[in-house]
Amino acid sequence: MEHGTGGGRTRVTDSYLPQHGDSGYRTTDYDLELDYRPHTGRLSGRARITAVAESSLSEVALDLGPFRIDRVLVDGARPARYTHRADKLRIRPARPLRSGAPFTVEVRYTGVPKPVRTRDWGDLGWEHLEEGALVASQPMGARSWFPCNDRPDDKAAYRIAVTTPSPYSVVANGSLVSRTISSSTTTWVYEQPAPMASYLATVQIGPYELVEVEDAGAVPQPAAVPRRLMGRFEHDFARQPQMMTVFTDLFGPYPFDDYAVVVVDEELDVPVEAQGLSIFGRNHVDGRRGSERLVAHELAHQWFGNSLTVADWRHIWLNEGFAKYAEWLWSEFSGGPSTAAHAAKSRTRLSLMGQDIRIADPGLRRLFDDRVYERGALTLHALRTVIGHAAFVALLREWTATYRHWTVTTEEFTALAQRHSAHPLDGLFRMWLYDTKLPALPQPR
């Protein structure tokens, strides 16, 4: 399994969601076998989780929603006991697990998945559709469909096998390695070898047409699209291969084996990124490229958020600010308005909003506040203005290479940025990331 060179950070409880996940171990592999019946919404699952104890453990905790537990095994044996309450599956092995020792947990479970209801972000996780299912778990909805260590800094390889009635297509993270038809059902098996956070794991089920984006080039770009939206899709996503080329030049090599797109036959407020794929609503496909900036935004997340994943949710601007700035970069490099023009408009918008947010630590309820996206992008534009375009690209490429498939913090980014600047950057980062007052944009040197 690949890792970047940025590892070695001490594991601590996430500052925003301390009740989620377990810092006592790190997962290395998830092997999920799911059987889903769309017409009843019933899911039967078997999860086999391989992990390594970070210290001597008398208990292993997994995040899991209100399913019926049919069996739990630790290293193939029944545990001394387990409890399942308040979306936590707590397992006490027959003997404590030694520090540094690998172990496996197997859980068999059944039920109708229920999305995680939140006050600020709506329903998260597994959502039953009229024809299939949609999964969007950020930041903590993964427990709605499988037992997991639901924290962004715990990344593992995944194998996801889904059995569902044959008229339905299934898309999950990674590459499709097999598709087996048996009587009236089909089993789809996907493998994602690159380490992945649990919130980025996804399954999409629906009566989709499976196609390839034309002229995709070196990175395969499969797509799953409702037949009636195919013409619009082909037009609206025709420039995605060009985006891939531009972003590869700016950000470094694409970090995964392929990049899939799913268009669900539902209205979505915003598209959703998952590792190696993105999910759009039918409202994002209008036949006029009206959502092309969002196509760029979701593609950029493959570098910023998916390969480089925040070590703690307070660093969310490293996902969303970078993806927002990628929208402006695509506009500039494809002949649209320049990044400077986008930055000026963005700063004007922000000047009319409340100036009471610290972008480097916005707080849990403001994780997805528009100001995190916009001011995060402005931070990058200010940095690029000060250090110059060539140094900025060199910084981004070193950033994505150093922490490839790993986790990142704001402090690591600002330290690396300083190495690419002849001038001190402390003041710039303090004003844009840590002060609440909106600064003026710097002028080119």
DRENKEVEX-981839 format. One record per residue (C-alpha): x, y, z; residue in one letter. Coordinates in steps of 0.05 Angstrom, whole numbers, m for minus. Example, Ala and Ser with C-alpha at 12.3 -4.5 7.8 and 13.67 -1.06 7.14 Angstrom:
<rovos>
       X       Y       Z  r
     246     m90     156  a
     273     m21     143  s
</rovos>
This chain:
<rovos>
       X       Y       Z  r
       0       0       0  m
      27      68     m19  e
      43     122      30  h
      70     192      22  g
     133     214      58  t
      95     259     105  g
      77     207     157  g
      97     199     229  g
      47     247     261  r
      22     229     330  t
     m50     206     327  r
     m96     248     369  v
    m172     256     376  t
    m203     299     321  d
    m214     368     351  s
    m283     377     319  y
    m312     306     323  l
    m278     275     383  p
    m333     223     392  q
    m319     192     324  h
    m265     141     310  g
    m216     107     356  d
    m143     130     359  s
    m122      64     392  g
    m110      30     325  y
    m100      45     251  r
    m134       7     196  t
     m97     m20     136  t
    m153     m55      96  d
    m229     m57      91  y
    m260    m116      55  d
    m335    m102      47  l
    m386    m151      19  e
    m455    m119      12  l
    m521    m146     m14  d
    m572     m91     m28  y
    m644     m97     m49  r
    m666     m29     m76  p
    m741     m42     m73  h
    m740     m58       1  t
    m678     m17      19  g
    m650     m76      58  r
    m574     m83      64  l
    m537    m145      87  s
    m464    m134     100  g
    m400    m169     119  r
    m342    m124     137  a
    m272    m152     149  r
    m226     m98     177  i
    m151    m107     183  t
    m116     m61     231  a
     m54     m51     275  v
     m59     m34     349  a
     m25      32     366  e
     m21      12     440  s
     m43     m47     482  s
    m118     m52     471  l
    m171     m84     515  s
    m226     m56     471  e
    m236     m39     397  v
    m289      13     379  a
    m321      19     311  l
    m372      70     286  d
    m435      35     261  l
    m508      57     254  g
    m570      21     279  p
    m561     m47     245  f
    m575    m115     274  r
    m508    m148     290  i
    m508    m221     268  d
    m435    m239     285  r
    m371    m209     310  v
    m302    m242     306  l
    m233    m218     326  v
    m177    m256     292  d
    m228    m309     274  g
    m251    m321     345  a
    m311    m297     384  r
    m295    m237     428  p
    m305    m237     503  a
    m364    m190     492  r
    m389    m133     449  y
    m440     m78     456  t
    m474     m37     403  h
    m505      28     428  r
    m509     100     404  a
    m476      83     337  d
    m415      52     371  k
    m396     m21     366  l
    m349     m35     424  r
    m313    m102     421  i
    m273    m133     478  r
    m226    m186     451  p
    m217    m250     490  a
    m146    m227     504  r
    m118    m155     499  p
     m86    m137     433  l
     m11    m123     438  r
      17     m56     416  s
      41     m61     345  g
       4    m125     332  a
     m40    m133     269  p
    m110    m159     280  f
    m175    m169     242  t
    m247    m155     261  v
    m304    m186     222  e
    m375    m159     230  v
    m438    m187     197  r
    m498    m141     200  y
    m566    m129     168  t
    m618     m75     166  g
    m644     m15     127  v
    m590      38     124  p
    m611     104     153  k
    m573     168     137  p
    m541     206     194  v
    m585     266     209  r
    m547     330     223  t
    m570     401     240  r
    m520     437     196  d
    m507     391     136  w
    m572     353     125  g
    m572     277     118  d
    m504     243     109  l
    m485     174      85  g
    m529     121      52  w
    m591     150      19  e
    m644     104     m10  h
    m667     129     m78  l
    m730     110    m117  e
    m684      72    m163  e
    m622      52    m125  g
    m578      86     m73  a
    m531     145     m65  l
    m475     151     m13  v
    m444     217       7  a
    m413     213      77  s
    m371     276      89  q
    m355     289     144  p
    m382     232     187  m
    m436     192     152  g
    m396     128     136  a
    m426      92     196  r
    m493      93     160  s
    m471      34     117  w
    m409      m1     144  f
    m370      m8     210  p
    m310      37     207  c
    m259      79     244  n
    m292     143     221  d
    m237     194     226  r
    m204     230     167  p
    m132     212     187  d
    m144     137     186  d
    m134     116     114  k
    m136      45      87  a
    m142       4      23  a
    m212     m19       5  y
    m245     m77     m31  r
    m320     m65     m41  i
    m364    m121     m69  a
    m438    m104     m81  v
    m492    m153    m101  t
    m556    m123    m128  t
    m610    m140    m179  p
    m581    m145    m249  s
    m618     m85    m280  p
    m578     m39    m235  y
    m507     m15    m245  s
    m459      m5    m186  v
    m401      44    m181  v
    m354      45    m121  a
    m284      70    m106  n
    m227      45    m147  g
    m225       0    m208  s
    m278     m50    m227  l
    m241    m117    m222  v
    m300    m165    m234  s
    m373    m167    m251  r
    m408    m234    m240  t
    m479    m249    m262  i
    m516    m302    m222  s
    m589    m315    m237  s
    m625    m248    m225  s
    m568    m212    m189  t
    m500    m185    m207  t
    m440    m177    m161  t
    m394    m118    m175  w
    m325    m117    m143  v
    m283     m54    m139  y
    m213     m46    m109  e
    m182      19     m85  q
    m110       4     m66  p
     m92      76     m50  a
    m104      93      23  p
    m173     124      33  m
    m209     158      91  a
    m276     126     109  s
    m316     189      92  y
    m291     183      20  l
    m316     111      11  a
    m379     107     m32  t
    m427      62     m69  v
    m473      88    m123  q
    m530      42    m148  i
    m578      58    m204  g
    m603      41    m274  p
    m543      75    m305  y
    m512      71    m373  e
    m437      58    m366  l
    m395      98    m415  v
    m326     129    m422  e
    m312     203    m428  v
    m285     213    m499  e
    m211     229    m510  d
    m195     216    m437  a
    m121     205    m450  g
     m76     170    m401  a
    m125     170    m342  v
    m187     127    m356  p
    m251     168    m342  q
    m311     121    m337  p
    m381     149    m325  a
    m449     124    m302  a
    m506     166    m329  v
    m581     159    m337  p
    m595     145    m411  r
    m640     206    m420  r
    m584     252    m396  l
    m530     223    m440  m
    m530     278    m494  g
    m525     333    m442  r
    m471     296    m404  f
    m428     285    m466  e
    m429     360    m479  h
    m421     384    m408  d
    m363     338    m391  f
    m327     341    m458  a
    m273     387    m430  r
    m259     344    m369  q
    m198     311    m403  p
    m170     381    m416  q
    m180     397    m343  m
    m142     334    m325  m
     m84     358    m368  t
     m84     428    m339  v
     m88     403    m267  f
     m35     351    m278  t
      12     405    m303  d
      m4     450    m243  l
     m13     400    m187  f
      29     340    m207  g
      10     270    m231  p
     m62     248    m221  y
     m60     207    m156  p
    m106     149    m174  f
    m114      96    m228  d
    m177     126    m258  d
    m230     180    m248  y
    m303     163    m251  a
    m364     208    m254  v
    m435     188    m233  v
    m496     230    m251  v
    m554     211    m207  v
    m625     223    m230  d
    m638     268    m170  e
    m630     341    m154  e
    m568     352    m111  l
    m552     418     m76  d
    m478     408     m93  v
    m437     354    m125  p
    m399     307     m79  v
    m328     283     m83  e
    m307     212     m65  a
    m239     180     m76  q
    m229     168    m149  g
    m299     191    m169  l
    m348     248    m163  s
    m424     249    m159  i
    m467     301    m194  f
    m541     313    m195  g
    m584     317    m258  r
    m589     392    m244  n
    m514     398    m256  h
    m522     372    m327  v
    m559     424    m368  d
    m527     415    m437  g
    m497     485    m433  r
    m437     472    m388  r
    m472     513    m335  g
    m437     475    m280  s
    m368     468    m311  e
    m335     504    m252  r
    m362     448    m208  l
    m333     395    m255  v
    m266     429    m243  a
    m278     435    m168  h
    m293     361    m159  e
    m235     338    m202  l
    m187     382    m162  a
    m210     347     m98  h
    m175     284    m122  q
    m110     318    m105  w
    m135     363     m49  f
    m178     324      m1  g
    m172     253     m28  n
     m98     241     m39  s
     m79     295      11  l
    m131     287      67  t
    m138     333     126  v
    m109     305     190  a
    m163     341     229  d
    m228     373     205  w
    m205     443     227  r
    m158     443     166  h
    m217     438     118  i
    m194     499      78  w
    m138     454      51  l
    m194     416      15  n
    m244     469      m3  e
    m200     530     m13  g
    m155     492     m61  f
    m214     463    m100  a
    m246     533    m105  k
    m181     562    m130  y
    m176     506    m181  a
    m242     532    m210  e
    m209     599    m222  w
    m146     568    m250  l
    m187     527    m299  w
    m224     590    m320  s
    m158     626    m332  e
    m124     569    m369  f
    m185     554    m412  s
    m194     625    m438  g
    m245     650    m387  g
    m238     705    m335  p
    m170     708    m301  s
    m157     687    m230  t
    m146     760    m213  a
    m216     777    m239  a
    m246     720    m198  h
    m207     741    m137  a
    m230     813    m141  a
    m303     791    m147  k
    m295     742     m90  s
    m264     794     m44  r
    m322     841     m59  t
    m372     787     m41  r
    m334     771      23  l
    m331     844      44  s
    m407     843      48  l
    m408     782      94  m
    m394     776     167  g
    m320     779     184  q
    m321     733     244  d
    m289     669     218  i
    m218     642     223  r
    m206     602     160  i
    m153     558     191  a
    m200     538     247  d
    m272     556     228  p
    m308     513     279  g
    m351     451     268  l
    m415     486     247  r
    m377     527     195  r
    m339     471     162  l
    m373     483      95  f
    m386     557     102  d
    m379     594      36  d
    m326     638      68  r
    m280     578      79  v
    m282     563       5  y
    m277     635     m20  e
    m226     661      30  r
    m187     597      25  g
    m181     609     m50  a
    m162     682     m38  l
    m107     659       9  t
     m77     618     m48  l
     m86     676     m97  h
     m51     723     m49  a
       6     672     m40  l
      13     663    m116  r
      14     738    m125  t
      70     746     m74  v
     115     688     m93  i
     101     686    m168  g
      68     634    m212  h
     129     590    m223  a
     144     584    m148  a
      70     573    m134  f
      66     514    m183  v
     131     486    m155  a
     101     491     m85  l
      37     455    m105  l
      74     399    m140  r
     120     389     m81  e
      60     391     m34  w
      22     337     m71  t
      85     294     m80  a
     109     299      m8  t
      42     281      23  y
      14     236     m32  r
     m38     189      m2  h
     m25     217      67  w
     m54     269     114  t
     m39     344     119  v
     m44     404     165  t
     m45     479     154  t
      22     485     190  e
      54     436     142  e
      30     475      83  f
      52     543     108  t
     121     515     127  a
     130     486      57  l
     106     550      25  a
     159     590      62  q
     213     547      30  r
     188     571     m38  h
     189     645     m20  s
     246     694     m16  a
     204     737      30  h
     174     721      99  p
     102     695      93  l
      82     697     166  d
      44     762     159  g
       6     739      97  l
     m17     674     128  f
     m34     707     194  r
     m79     758     159  m
    m113     709     112  w
    m119     646     155  l
    m119     667     227  y
    m146     738     231  d
    m221     749     223  t
    m215     817     187  k
    m214     811     112  l
    m147     835      85  p
    m134     873      20  a
    m108     832     m38  l
     m33     842     m48  p
      m8     876    m111  q
      39     838    m158  p
     112     853    m143  r
</rovos>
